[in-house]
């Protein structure tokens, strides 16, 4: 560099494209202007300028030089030249002059710091009038890239750093082909610092402002810029639609990792047709939204996933509604109806279930909600089979004793259309036989012959004692049983309890669409078909809102959708927890103890060994549970095992108040309803 100072005209010096300032403090600019008025341009601090290879500009101003150092002093000198001869000046008066001029160019001067765009325009308006005034300068001997590096080196660190100004200067350097390491060396900063500021200059302006205000980490910028364009656009929208304090760097990092795992392909390996069809419909919905606007699809994913893990709508019904709304599908009522229009692979015309006889049995395939088995005309449903689907149709638990029916855990099913027809025919015959027996029971007795009546009277047994003699009009055992079931079904419909161990009829396999008998007044429950032993318990205790549970309950969902995830990561080894659960349950087994009926249900067939149901289903379903869910079961089984002695004493035991396990309550279970 030639350090020889020359006097050059102040007008034809243009702003350097890599200039770092994005704002100006008008008070400080007024102070510098006053110095220029009082002492003139300090020759010991000359401008550093580069002569342009080719003059630039218009007829109003042709620029011959580019400023490298002294940009603010040139502006102050222009204002000082304009104010000379105006008498004695004070800083406040000069500040007012600056404000008035900036306002003329559209600047907002309500704050002390003003955008550089308007201040520079105001100063440049003076350059034409004083273009030939001379100021001391050193002519830079180097090319454009060297000038940019010199500017960055000289200006970085002056006063308070301006992150957006640094970002702009680095963007210019990158456009000129200057690499990150070279810039970092001239700045005396790390490569990490340079890359962060480069990214800051590329992200959305509103996000950049959040970062500058320290409402977000600077590392958010390079994280965003590392994403594909549609993902970056989605994340930008997601960040800006939320208050700054709710969005963290860790949350965005986790979200980008989850995005890498999102795959709305068509998973056809589910044995359950409903789950398979839900997956199909959501995959079709995703690809429809993605094809129209990829960023819109990823924004929906961000809304669902930010505060959780990757849970697909076909894996957890609670997430189905969240995914629908996030992808722009508004609905009222059940989410299944909203997603059904996106199911294109299934039609009643080709579904084998729709080929069954049209007669609707008292206990038919209604548990999954098949419209064709409820006499409802439709073209398709979420429970049907496509032509190429593997045949796996769930049947009611009441069909469990029928020969073609198979069982896996608490699920009863048939795996061929022939078996489905055979099971349906067997159930039809069974119901016809029961109906015949019921009709016979209701038929009036034929009057006996006189002689026969005398013999019968003579041989009659002694009249029972008054205390055990049936009174005319007393309800029969089956009427009492049905009344208890009806009471519970009414209670279940009105009860808003959301405890994960609750047993609502709406999610029970035994809930029917119609009466199981010819009497429409009989509760719509498979257990009400004929006399059985039914039990209901009311669980209550201090700090625990009463919860009435049905011991006949059989959940229509797999365990992975019922057992809550323990909120903290378990410190115990999974295999050891599974072995302990098995040991404790075996230790507790007795004739009257059936562990966790809210998970296993109760078989309707008297031939099935009920005390092993939990362990059988635990063996088949534990592989689908997370370690957090296994830990939840571990705590529940451990609690029951520890309370074993109390079951034979005061019968108190511990239950979590809710799925957070933040509070445990001592409770008792008493009979509910008349037994």
Secondary structure by P-SEA (a helix, b strand, c coil): cccbbbbbbccccccccccccccccaaaaaaaaaaaaaccccccbbbbbbbbccccccccccccbbbccaaaaaaaaaaaaaacccccccaaaaaaaaaaaaaaaccccccccccaaaaaaaaaaaccccccbbbbbbbbcccaaaaaaaaaaaccccccccaaaaaaaaaaaaaacccaaaaaaaacccaaaaaaaaaaacccaaaaaaaaacccccaaaaaaaaccaaaaaaaaaaaaacccccccaaaaaaaaaaaaacccccccccccaaaaaaaaaaaaaaaaaaaacaaaaaaaaaaaccccccccccccccaaaaaaaaacccccccccccccccccccccccccccccccccccccccccccccccccccccccccccccccbbbbbcccccccccccccccccccccaaaaaaaaaaaaaaaaaaaaaaaaaacccccccaaaaaaaaaacccccccccccccccccaaaaaaaaaaaaaaaaaaccccccccccccccccccccccccccccccccccccbbbbbbbbbbcccccbbbbbcccccccccccccccccccccccaaaaaaaaaaaaaaacccccccccccccccccccccccaaaaaaaaaccccccaaaaaaaaaaaaaaaaaaaaaaccbbbbbbccccccccccccccccccc
